[in-house]
């Protein structure tokens, strides 16, 4: 019978944990960027045109 490879299992758990934390951070970042323009009220106003 083969021995369990604890190092591999630990690494897989660490990878899963990091992925979960990255997804959570991305959701938080998206939520912040979505709320930021709406709180200032400037998002609905069109940007002024620059003459060339």
Backbone bond lengths (Angstrom), bond angles and torsions (degrees), N, CA, C in turn:
res aa  C-N    CA-C-N  psi(-1)  N-CA   C-N-CA  omega(-1)  CA-C   N-CA-C  phi
1 X - - - 1.451 - - 1.532 109.05 -
2 X 1.335 116.29 139.16 1.457 121.25 -178.10 1.524 111.32 -78.02
3 X 1.336 115.22 148.38 1.459 120.14 177.88 1.535 109.39 -78.29
4 X 1.319 117.66 146.98 1.462 119.28 175.71 1.526 110.62 -69.68
5 X 1.302 115.61 140.81 1.461 121.22 -179.83 1.528 107.90 -95.86
6 X 1.318 116.16 89.75 1.457 120.90 -175.63 1.528 112.03 -66.19
7 X 1.306 117.97 -32.69 1.465 120.75 179.25 1.520 110.81 -62.90
8 X 1.323 116.89 -42.72 1.455 121.58 179.23 1.525 109.96 -63.66
9 X 1.332 116.58 -45.92 1.463 120.80 -179.38 1.527 111.15 -61.69
10 X 1.327 115.97 -41.79 1.462 120.08 179.66 1.522 109.91 -64.04
11 X 1.317 116.37 -43.51 1.470 120.28 179.76 1.526 110.92 -62.15
12 X 1.324 117.10 -40.35 1.461 120.48 178.89 1.536 110.58 -64.58
13 X 1.323 117.22 -39.67 1.466 120.23 177.24 1.521 110.72 -64.12
14 X 1.346 116.48 -41.84 1.465 120.51 178.82 1.525 111.19 -63.15
15 X 1.321 116.92 -41.48 1.465 120.96 178.71 1.524 110.50 -63.39
16 X 1.324 117.20 -43.87 1.464 121.40 179.08 1.526 110.73 -62.79
17 X 1.330 116.58 -41.09 1.466 121.08 -179.98 1.523 110.63 -65.06
18 X 1.345 116.59 -42.94 1.459 120.86 179.89 1.531 110.45 -64.85
19 X 1.318 116.95 -41.40 1.460 120.79 179.00 1.526 110.66 -61.82
20 X 1.312 116.08 -43.62 1.464 120.78 179.37 1.525 110.65 -62.39
21 X 1.343 116.93 -44.04 1.462 120.66 178.93 1.520 111.99 -65.60
22 X 1.335 117.32 -38.12 1.461 120.70 177.61 1.527 111.14 -64.15
23 X 1.336 116.82 -41.80 1.466 120.28 178.62 1.529 110.57 -64.28
24 X 1.322 116.42 -40.18 1.461 120.95 179.24 1.527 110.23 -64.42
25 X 1.333 116.86 -43.12 1.455 121.29 179.05 1.530 110.56 -64.22
26 X 1.334 116.63 -38.25 1.469 120.17 178.75 1.521 110.76 -65.24
27 X 1.339 116.64 -41.27 1.468 119.80 178.14 1.524 110.46 -63.01
28 X 1.338 116.98 -42.56 1.463 120.41 179.15 1.528 110.45 -63.94
29 X 1.340 116.13 -43.15 1.462 120.82 179.94 1.528 110.62 -61.81
30 X 1.330 117.00 -43.58 1.463 121.18 178.87 1.521 110.76 -64.07
31 X 1.309 117.29 -40.44 1.461 120.89 179.72 1.524 110.55 -64.63
32 X 1.321 116.38 -40.02 1.467 119.60 179.02 1.518 110.79 -66.39
33 X 1.324 118.18 -43.74 1.458 120.98 -177.80 1.526 111.02 -69.39
34 X 1.334 117.84 -31.05 1.455 120.56 177.69 1.519 111.16 -71.11
35 X 1.331 117.48 -37.37 1.460 120.73 -178.23 1.523 112.50 -79.51
36 X 1.310 118.98 -31.30 1.454 121.76 -173.36 1.533 113.31 -58.80
37 X 1.340 121.04 -51.15 1.468 119.64 -179.10 1.527 112.69 -66.08
38 X 1.332 118.69 -36.36 1.453 120.45 -176.63 1.525 111.43 -69.65
39 X 1.326 118.24 -27.50 1.455 119.84 -179.35 1.528 111.18 -73.86
40 X 1.338 118.66 -27.85 1.458 120.81 -179.95 1.520 111.14 -84.52
41 X 1.346 118.33 -27.01 1.452 121.46 179.46 1.516 113.12 84.75
42 X 1.320 119.00 -3.81 1.453 121.67 -178.62 1.523 113.17 -84.51
43 X 1.302 118.31 -9.10 1.460 121.18 -176.54 1.521 111.59 -67.54
44 X 1.345 118.62 -31.40 1.456 120.70 -177.74 1.526 111.68 -80.86
45 X 1.318 118.45 -22.38 1.458 121.66 -179.55 1.525 110.03 -78.36
46 X 1.350 117.70 134.00 1.473 118.95 178.96 1.531 110.43 -71.04
47 X 1.309 114.89 151.00 1.467 120.56 178.88 1.528 108.75 -72.87
48 X 1.328 117.37 141.13 1.474 119.31 179.35 1.523 111.19 -66.80
49 X 1.320 116.04 143.57 1.464 122.02 -179.76 1.522 109.35 -79.72
50 X 1.330 116.68 135.53 1.440 122.46 178.16 1.531 109.24 -92.82
51 X 1.317 119.87 125.07 1.463 120.06 176.38 1.526 110.58 -70.13
52 X 1.300 114.32 143.74 1.477 118.05 -177.90 1.498 111.67 -99.80
